[in-house]
Amino acid sequence: MRRHGIDISKQTSRQLVLKDFDSFDWILVMDKSNLTNAHRIAGNNQAHLTKIKLFVKDTEVPDPYYGGAEGFSQVYDMVDAAAGAWVKSWQSAT
């Protein structure tokens, strides 16, 4: 991220919890394992289930750790492009 001028030193992560479905409009996940877990947490609540999407449409984001330096670059490009696509979709919805 540093190579791209992005400081993530204050970034934290945590597990998804049921309350998140009431707090956020979208639950964007990186892979099918995350997708399965998010569906499990949402239960049968259709309003919650419709909020869950793969971050990169129809594609899992691989763990860059296993691809070395090139893996991190590929994942950055993939996530950056998907972020741009999400922003465009939200802008066109307003």
N, C-alpha and C positions, 0 to 999 in steps of 0.2 A: 504494500500500500504506500509505503514511503516513496518508492520509485515513481508513483503517480501523484505525489504531493498530498496524500490523504493521511491525516493523523488519526489512528484508531487506538491510541494508547489509553484512552479513557473508556473504551468500549467494554461492556460487560455482557454476559449472556446468562440465560436461565432457562429452565424448562417451561414449556407452555402449560398454563393452568386454565381451568374452565372459565374463570372470571375474565380472561383475555378476550373471550368471544363477545362479552358485553362492552369491553373497553376499546376494541379496535374494529375498524371496518373490514379489514382484510387480514387473513392469516396466511402468509406466504412461506412456503416450505421449500427446502432445497432438494429433497430426494424422497423416494417412495417410502422409506422407513419413517421419515418425518410425517409424510402424508397419512400413513396408516395410524401413527400415534395421534395425530391431530383429529382424525376421524373418531378414534376411540374416545378421546376426551370430549368431543362434541356430542357423542352419543347419538340419539335419534332426533335431536333438535335440528330441523331442516334449516332454520335461519342461521344456525351456527355452521352447518355443513356447507352452505353456499358461500361462506366467507373463505373457505380453504382452497388454495390454488398452489400449483407448483410455481415457483418463482420464475423459472425458465419454462415457458409453455411446452408441455409434452416432453420435457427432457429433465433428467436428473443432473444436478450439479455435482461433479465428482469431488472427492476429498483431494485437494491439491497436494497434500503431504506426500502422497504416493507417486506424484509425477515430477518430483524434484523442482528446480527453479522454473523449468518450462511449464510444469503443471500449474504453478501459481499464476504465471502469465496467462495461460489459457483460461483458467477459472476467472481471473479478473476480467478478461475480455468478454467472457460469456455473461457474467453478472452485470457488467457495465452496460452491455447491449440490452439485456433484459430489463434493467432499471429504466433505461430510456424508453423502452416499449411500454412499461407500466405507466410512466409519467404521461406519455402521449395518450394512452387509453383513458386515463383519468381526466386529462385536459379536454378530450373530445366528449366526455360524458357530462361536462358542465355547461 
